[in-house]
Structures are given as C-alpha cells and as structure tokens.
C-alpha cells in the first residue's frame, strides 16, 4: 500500500514538473515574440537567422557526439565479445569434429572449465538473445546428457545464429537447418 502511494506521488509530481516546463516554454516563447516584435524587422531577421544557425549547430554537434559515443561503445563491445564467441564456436566444432580429425576428446574437467569460462564471459559480454540461447542450450544439454536428441543440434544452431546476430549479421534467409547442413551431411533425415 505504501509503495502504491509513493508511486502515485511520483507520477503526480512528474506530471506537475512537466506542466511547469511546458508553461515556462510557452511564456518564454511569448516573451521572445514580444521582444522580436519591438525590434527593427531587419535586425530581428538577422538575430533570428543567427539564433537558428547557432541552435542547429549545437544540436548537430550534440547528435554527432552521441552517435560517435554509441559507435565507439559498440566497437569496444564487439572487440570484447568476439574472442568469447570464437571460443564457443571452437568448443562446438571440437565436439563435432574431434573424432573425425583425430583430436583427443576433452576430459570432463576440461569441459566443465570451458563451460564455466564461457558462462562467465557470456553473462558479461553476450547480448540478451545470446544469453537466452546459451541458457536454453546448456539447460537442454544438461537435462538430456544421458539421452541426447536431435533437438540439441537445433539448440546449437540457435546459439550460432544468436552469435551471428550479435556480431551484426542479418541472418537473412538463414532458415532452420542451414547452418547445421554445413557440417551434418544427412540432416534431411532427422528434421
């Protein structure tokens, strides 16, 4: 009940502040119009043009700085998450191809260590979609450890699609099974 009253007070005070700002802007506009109407039209036109030029310049600089900041932030995030995603894909492909290309399988301890490292880094650097895909994959894999099914393959594919999306790929036309077909020859028999 107390939280509800506080919420109502905050909403009312926010609306009151907004009303004061709107009224203040209205009064300022009237004051400026009165001031411009008393000035020589030639001088007023020059002042209006100068004011508009300054406003447009300031707004342009602010917008450009905001966009530049966002681009730098996205670049830094991509640089931090790319090694994590590369490690994840290496792990998936190691599980998939280790036997075929003569690599030794990971020990249980190595798998636990790699999964812990990946989870830690995905929590920090992964996008929301990737974090949810990793959660679905891990949960499904752990629950079906004794009796894995073909659904696990599609969870892996969802994870790979989330990685691609987070790195900026549109995944246009990349439908279910397209990534899996790159390394599973008989996928059509299990879909």
Backbone bond lengths (Angstrom), bond angles and torsions (degrees), N, CA, C in turn:
res aa  C-N    CA-C-N  psi(-1)  N-CA   C-N-CA  omega(-1)  CA-C   N-CA-C  phi
1 X - - - 1.445 - - 1.526 110.79 -
2 X 1.356 115.68 -41.83 1.453 120.82 -179.95 1.529 111.26 -64.46
3 X 1.360 117.22 -41.29 1.466 121.16 178.97 1.522 110.50 -63.40
4 X 1.329 116.94 -37.29 1.456 121.77 179.97 1.527 110.32 -63.40
5 X 1.360 117.54 -41.92 1.468 121.70 178.96 1.522 110.44 -65.63
6 X 1.326 116.15 -41.54 1.465 120.15 178.87 1.528 109.90 -62.98
7 X 1.329 116.67 -42.32 1.465 120.65 178.06 1.511 111.86 -61.21
8 X 1.315 117.43 -41.66 1.473 121.27 179.20 1.521 110.00 -65.54
9 X 1.336 117.30 -43.67 1.462 121.10 178.97 1.526 110.30 -61.07
10 X 1.335 117.24 -42.66 1.472 120.64 179.54 1.525 111.24 -64.30
11 X 1.328 117.40 -41.30 1.464 120.63 179.35 1.529 110.87 -65.38
12 X 1.332 116.77 -44.38 1.470 120.52 -179.85 1.519 110.39 -64.12
13 X 1.348 116.61 -43.83 1.463 118.99 -179.87 1.532 110.93 -66.61
14 X 1.323 118.13 -35.32 1.470 120.64 176.81 1.519 110.73 -64.36
15 X 1.328 116.29 -43.34 1.470 120.23 177.82 1.522 111.17 -64.81
16 X 1.322 117.18 -38.36 1.461 121.14 178.29 1.524 110.81 -64.60
17 X 1.323 116.62 -44.16 1.475 120.44 178.13 1.524 110.47 -62.63
18 X 1.328 117.04 -43.02 1.462 120.92 177.73 1.525 110.64 -60.99
19 X 1.326 117.53 -41.98 1.467 121.37 179.01 1.524 110.78 -63.33
20 X 1.326 117.46 -40.89 1.468 121.44 178.59 1.527 110.28 -64.15
21 X 1.337 116.57 -41.60 1.474 120.01 179.12 1.522 110.60 -64.33
22 X 1.314 117.05 -44.14 1.474 120.38 179.27 1.526 110.30 -63.47
23 X 1.325 116.68 -44.70 1.465 119.90 179.47 1.528 110.54 -63.50
24 X 1.356 116.19 -41.54 1.461 119.63 178.60 1.530 111.32 -63.31
25 X 1.317 116.82 -40.41 1.466 119.86 176.49 1.518 112.11 -63.87
26 X 1.315 116.58 -39.87 1.468 121.91 177.45 1.523 110.45 -62.10
27 X 1.359 116.70 -47.49 1.465 120.65 179.67 1.528 111.27 -63.74
28 X 1.333 117.26 -38.67 1.462 121.22 178.37 1.523 110.68 -64.30
29 X 1.332 116.33 -41.55 1.462 120.11 178.69 1.528 110.76 -62.78
30 X 1.322 117.22 -42.57 1.475 120.38 178.53 1.523 110.05 -64.33
31 X 1.327 117.51 -43.51 1.458 122.37 178.68 1.525 110.94 -59.80
32 X 1.326 117.17 -44.02 1.465 121.01 179.09 1.527 111.33 -66.48
33 X 1.330 117.34 -40.65 1.467 120.14 177.79 1.525 111.32 -62.92
34 X 1.328 117.13 -40.75 1.461 120.49 177.71 1.518 110.81 -64.64
35 X 1.347 115.96 -41.46 1.465 119.86 -179.87 1.522 110.65 -65.09
36 X 1.346 117.26 -41.97 1.468 120.27 179.63 1.523 111.68 -69.75
37 X 1.303 118.15 -30.08 1.468 119.74 -178.50 1.524 111.80 -72.69
38 X 1.331 118.40 -22.00 1.463 122.39 179.77 1.525 112.60 -89.07
39 X 1.309 116.61 -8.42 1.464 121.21 -177.84 1.524 108.73 -92.45
40 X 1.317 114.94 155.49 1.463 121.87 174.26 1.532 107.57 -55.51
41 X 1.332 119.51 131.65 1.473 121.76 -177.12 1.526 113.43 -55.13
42 X 1.292 118.64 -35.68 1.458 120.72 -179.86 1.528 110.55 -67.35
43 X 1.318 116.35 -44.30 1.464 120.84 178.68 1.530 109.97 -67.40
44 X 1.326 116.72 -41.26 1.466 121.76 179.67 1.522 111.44 -61.32
45 X 1.329 116.76 -41.04 1.460 120.53 179.26 1.523 110.32 -64.76
46 X 1.313 116.68 -40.25 1.467 120.72 178.36 1.519 111.09 -65.76
47 X 1.329 116.52 -43.02 1.466 120.58 179.14 1.533 110.86 -64.96
48 X 1.335 115.41 -39.59 1.456 119.41 178.81 1.530 110.90 -64.83
49 X 1.323 116.10 -42.57 1.461 120.13 179.23 1.533 110.54 -64.83
50 X 1.335 117.18 -42.28 1.462 120.81 179.50 1.529 110.46 -64.80
51 X 1.333 116.30 -42.72 1.466 120.37 179.31 1.525 110.79 -62.83
52 X 1.326 115.66 -44.63 1.467 119.66 179.60 1.527 110.43 -62.87
53 X 1.322 117.51 -40.86 1.462 121.38 179.25 1.528 110.82 -62.55
54 X 1.326 116.20 -44.39 1.468 120.24 179.70 1.521 110.51 -64.21
55 X 1.335 116.92 -45.31 1.467 120.43 179.97 1.524 111.82 -61.14
56 X 1.316 116.66 -45.22 1.462 120.25 179.59 1.528 110.14 -63.43
57 X 1.317 117.68 -40.90 1.468 121.04 179.42 1.519 111.12 -63.97
58 X 1.327 117.10 -46.52 1.464 120.95 -179.07 1.529 110.12 -63.23
59 X 1.326 116.99 -45.85 1.463 120.81 179.75 1.524 110.44 -62.47
60 X 1.330 116.89 -42.31 1.473 120.58 178.91 1.525 111.65 -61.40
61 X 1.327 117.09 -43.48 1.460 120.96 179.86 1.526 110.31 -65.14
62 X 1.332 116.99 -42.89 1.464 120.21 179.95 1.527 111.43 -63.52
63 X 1.320 116.69 -43.90 1.463 120.54 179.30 1.526 110.13 -64.92
64 X 1.335 117.08 -43.69 1.468 120.57 179.67 1.529 110.99 -62.30
65 X 1.322 117.21 -41.93 1.470 120.38 179.58 1.532 110.40 -64.87
66 X 1.318 116.47 -40.47 1.464 120.52 179.06 1.534 110.59 -63.69
67 X 1.327 116.89 -44.34 1.459 120.85 179.06 1.529 111.23 -66.06
68 X 1.317 116.35 -38.96 1.469 120.46 178.44 1.530 110.35 -64.93
69 X 1.326 117.17 -43.05 1.461 121.30 178.16 1.519 110.57 -60.30
70 X 1.313 116.29 -44.48 1.468 121.17 -179.74 1.535 110.46 -63.73
71 X 1.328 117.40 -41.75 1.470 120.82 179.81 1.531 110.69 -64.40
72 X 1.322 117.34 -41.58 1.465 121.11 179.21 1.526 109.82 -65.23
73 X 1.325 116.75 -42.61 1.459 120.82 179.22 1.529 111.52 -62.17
74 X 1.333 116.72 -45.29 1.464 120.40 178.55 1.527 111.58 -63.23
75 X 1.324 116.40 -38.92 1.467 120.48 178.61 1.525 110.54 -63.62
76 X 1.325 116.90 -45.13 1.460 120.52 179.56 1.525 111.29 -64.65
77 X 1.317 116.90 -41.26 1.463 119.85 177.66 1.521 110.87 -62.10
78 X 1.334 116.73 -44.12 1.464 120.37 -179.99 1.525 110.65 -62.35
79 X 1.332 117.13 -39.53 1.462 120.38 178.99 1.523 111.89 -65.53
80 X 1.325 117.01 -32.09 1.465 120.51 179.84 1.524 112.09 -79.60
81 X 1.326 117.60 -35.42 1.465 119.71 -174.92 1.524 112.74 -86.43
82 X 1.306 118.77 -23.85 1.461 121.04 -177.74 1.526 112.63 -58.06
83 X 1.343 120.24 -47.07 1.475 118.54 178.18 1.533 112.97 -61.75
84 X 1.326 116.79 -34.15 1.472 119.98 178.23 1.525 109.36 -64.48
85 X 1.336 115.77 -45.74 1.464 120.15 -179.05 1.527 111.28 -66.56
86 X 1.332 116.33 -38.23 1.461 119.40 177.24 1.528 110.69 -62.00
87 X 1.327 116.70 -41.20 1.459 120.80 179.06 1.530 110.70 -64.87
88 X 1.320 116.40 -38.98 1.466 120.78 178.67 1.528 110.64 -63.80
89 X 1.316 116.42 -45.44 1.467 120.25 -179.74 1.533 109.92 -66.03
90 X 1.337 117.69 -39.34 1.464 120.40 176.25 1.525 110.93 -59.10
91 X 1.320 116.69 -42.50 1.462 120.92 179.59 1.529 110.80 -63.08
92 X 1.317 116.58 -45.33 1.469 121.00 179.57 1.526 110.07 -61.41
93 X 1.314 116.92 -45.38 1.458 120.11 -178.28 1.527 111.44 -71.75
94 X 1.320 117.32 -29.19 1.465 119.16 175.38 1.528 109.55 -64.74
95 X 1.340 116.25 -45.45 1.471 119.29 176.84 1.522 111.09 -59.78
96 X 1.327 115.50 -38.50 1.463 120.36 -175.45 1.527 112.47 -74.33
97 X 1.330 117.50 -43.39 1.467 120.88 -169.40 1.523 115.46 -111.80
98 X 1.325 119.18 -3.92 1.467 120.42 -173.79 1.525 112.06 -53.62
99 X 1.303 117.06 -48.44 1.464 120.88 -177.81 1.526 111.19 -65.41
100 X 1.333 116.82 -39.61 1.470 121.24 -176.05 1.528 112.73 -70.09
101 X 1.330 116.37 -30.72 1.469 117.94 -177.05 1.525 112.35 -109.88
102 X 1.310 116.26 12.89 1.460 120.55 171.80 1.510 115.80 79.79
103 X 1.321 118.34 22.54 1.458 120.35 175.92 1.525 109.34 -87.51
104 X 1.310 117.44 145.05 1.473 118.60 177.69 1.528 109.44 -70.98
105 X 1.327 117.23 142.62 1.466 119.31 178.04 1.530 110.11 -69.16
106 X 1.333 115.90 154.92 1.461 120.19 177.03 1.526 109.89 -71.52
107 X 1.314 114.99 145.68 1.467 119.14 172.22 1.528 107.92 -75.74
108 X 1.321 115.97 163.84 1.465 119.71 178.01 1.529 110.94 -57.40
109 X 1.322 116.55 -40.01 1.466 121.17 -179.87 1.532 111.00 -64.07
110 X 1.323 117.32 -40.66 1.465 120.74 177.98 1.524 111.08 -64.40
111 X 1.323 116.52 -41.69 1.475 120.65 179.19 1.521 109.98 -62.61
112 X 1.338 116.65 -46.24 1.466 120.44 179.86 1.523 110.79 -60.97
113 X 1.319 116.51 -42.86 1.464 121.35 -179.59 1.535 110.86 -63.51
114 X 1.323 116.83 -45.47 1.474 120.61 -179.90 1.531 111.29 -66.59
115 X 1.328 116.84 -41.92 1.467 120.14 -179.96 1.529 110.39 -65.10
116 X 1.312 117.87 -39.84 1.465 121.35 178.47 1.522 110.05 -63.98
117 X 1.328 117.33 -44.13 1.463 121.35 178.97 1.531 110.28 -61.95
118 X 1.332 116.15 -45.41 1.458 119.71 179.70 1.521 111.54 -62.57
119 X 1.316 117.09 -45.52 1.461 120.32 -179.40 1.521 110.83 -61.00
120 X 1.311 116.64 -44.44 1.467 120.93 178.85 1.529 110.91 -58.49
121 X 1.307 116.54 -46.08 1.467 120.24 -176.90 1.520 112.72 -75.54
122 X 1.313 117.96 -31.51 1.468 120.21 177.77 1.522 110.30 -69.15
123 X 1.326 116.68 -36.94 1.467 119.54 177.00 1.525 109.92 -60.70
124 X 1.320 116.95 -38.30 1.462 120.87 -178.24 1.533 112.02 -80.55
125 X 1.328 118.44 -48.17 1.457 121.66 -168.17 1.523 115.10 -107.43
126 X 1.314 118.56 -18.63 1.460 120.48 -174.58 1.524 112.88 -74.55
127 X 1.313 115.56 150.24 1.466 120.44 175.22 1.525 108.86 -70.59
128 X 1.314 116.19 168.48 1.466 120.67 178.48 1.530 110.66 -59.04
129 X 1.346 116.45 -45.87 1.470 120.26 -179.89 1.519 111.28 -60.59
130 X 1.316 116.61 -42.05 1.465 119.75 -179.20 1.523 110.87 -68.20
131 X 1.313 116.67 -41.66 1.453 120.24 178.36 1.529 110.78 -59.14
132 X 1.338 116.82 -43.33 1.466 120.63 178.87 1.529 111.10 -67.32
133 X 1.332 117.54 -39.06 1.469 120.71 177.68 1.524 110.93 -65.03
134 X 1.322 116.77 -41.69 1.468 121.05 178.01 1.526 109.79 -62.55
135 X 1.327 116.17 -42.09 1.462 120.44 178.50 1.529 111.36 -61.47
136 X 1.338 116.56 -46.51 1.474 120.25 179.21 1.529 110.82 -61.78
137 X 1.334 116.15 -44.54 1.465 120.86 179.96 1.528 110.70 -61.21
138 X 1.330 116.73 -52.37 1.472 121.23 -178.61 1.523 111.44 -59.60
139 X 1.326 115.39 -47.44 1.459 119.57 -178.41 1.520 110.60 -61.25
140 X 1.331 116.54 -46.30 1.458 120.45 -179.88 1.526 110.68 -63.47
141 X 1.335 116.44 -43.76 1.471 120.40 -178.33 1.526 111.30 -63.52
142 X 1.327 117.01 -42.85 1.473 120.54 -178.76 1.527 110.25 -67.66
143 X 1.327 116.87 -41.89 1.475 119.74 -178.07 1.523 112.23 -69.90
144 X 1.323 117.54 -25.09 1.452 120.97 -176.60 1.523 112.04 -115.35
145 X 1.321 116.33 27.89 1.460 121.56 -176.87 1.528 112.08 -60.04
146 X 1.303 116.49 -42.18 1.462 120.64 -177.84 1.528 112.22 -76.11
147 X 1.320 116.20 -29.89 1.461 120.62 -174.63 1.538 109.86 -136.19
148 X 1.341 117.32 70.83 1.468 119.43 -176.89 1.533 111.46 -64.29
149 X 1.320 115.30 146.83 1.460 119.74 179.51 1.519 109.50 -121.33
150 X 1.313 114.65 176.71 1.469 119.88 179.24 1.521 111.60 -67.98
151 X 1.328 116.52 -21.04 1.466 119.49 179.02 1.525 110.76 -60.39
152 X 1.332 117.03 -30.92 1.461 120.36 178.35 1.527 110.94 -59.46
153 X 1.334 116.88 -36.71 1.465 120.62 177.64 1.523 110.75 -60.53
154 X 1.328 116.07 -41.42 1.460 119.58 -178.70 1.528 111.72 -73.63
155 X 1.324 117.20 -27.38 1.465 119.73 172.81 1.527 110.22 -68.07
156 X 1.333 116.18 -37.72 1.469 120.90 175.33 1.527 109.04 -62.64
157 X 1.317 116.53 -44.18 1.465 119.76 179.90 1.530 110.55 -62.87
158 X 1.335 117.57 -42.51 1.467 120.09 177.18 1.519 111.12 -59.43
159 X 1.318 116.19 -38.17 1.457 121.32 177.47 1.529 110.74 -64.46
160 X 1.318 117.07 -45.06 1.473 121.07 178.77 1.530 111.02 -64.26
161 X 1.317 117.26 -38.61 1.469 120.87 177.05 1.526 110.88 -64.99
162 X 1.329 117.00 -40.21 1.464 120.52 178.31 1.528 110.97 -64.68
163 X 1.332 116.69 -37.98 1.471 120.13 176.49 1.522 109.75 -62.08
164 X 1.330 116.19 -48.96 1.466 120.27 -179.54 1.529 110.80 -59.17
165 X 1.313 116.74 -44.02 1.470 120.93 -179.77 1.520 110.79 -62.79
166 X 1.330 116.40 -44.07 1.464 120.08 -178.68 1.526 112.10 -65.09
167 X 1.316 116.64 -28.68 1.468 120.02 178.43 1.522 112.42 -86.01
168 X 1.338 117.16 0.71 1.464 120.03 172.90 1.510 115.61 108.62
169 X 1.318 118.81 0.01 1.465 120.59 177.99 1.528 109.68 -76.61
170 X 1.319 116.52 144.59 1.462 120.79 -178.87 1.529 112.19 -81.65
171 X 1.318 117.27 -21.34 1.472 122.60 -176.94 1.529 111.55 57.51
172 X 1.310 117.23 29.30 1.458 121.75 179.91 1.523 109.96 -65.77
173 X 1.308 116.01 123.93 1.454 121.22 178.72 1.516 114.34 78.21
174 X 1.315 117.70 0.95 1.458 121.02 178.74 1.531 106.72 -86.70
175 X 1.311 114.85 86.74 1.462 120.74 -176.67 1.519 110.68 -87.36
176 X 1.318 115.38 174.51 1.464 121.91 -178.13 1.534 110.36 -54.30
177 X 1.304 115.12 126.71 1.460 121.55 177.14 1.518 114.75 95.85
178 X 1.328 118.30 -15.61 1.479 119.46 -176.00 1.524 112.35 -64.80
179 X 1.320 117.54 -39.83 1.469 119.08 178.26 1.529 109.76 -73.85
180 X 1.320 116.65 -41.23 1.470 119.57 -179.73 1.524 111.65 -61.53
181 X 1.324 117.19 -34.30 1.467 120.43 179.43 1.520 112.38 -63.90
182 X 1.327 117.19 -17.56 1.463 120.08 178.36 1.526 112.01 -69.16
183 X 1.334 117.31 -24.33 1.465 118.65 179.76 1.523 114.37 -134.73
184 X 1.318 118.12 3.60 1.469 120.88 173.79 1.523 107.46 -122.21
185 X 1.314 115.70 108.92 1.467 120.57 -173.99 1.525 113.82 -68.75
186 X 1.319 118.01 -35.62 1.455 120.19 -174.89 1.533 112.20 -106.73
187 X 1.333 116.58 36.51 1.461 120.98 -178.36 1.531 111.71 -59.79
188 X 1.319 116.49 -33.71 1.473 119.96 -178.37 1.520 111.64 -60.24
189 X 1.312 118.12 -22.54 1.482 120.03 -179.26 1.521 112.64 -81.25
190 X 1.336 117.62 -14.22 1.467 119.42 -177.68 1.525 113.74 -113.98
191 X 1.291 119.13 -2.95 1.469 120.38 -176.60 1.479 112.31 -75.25
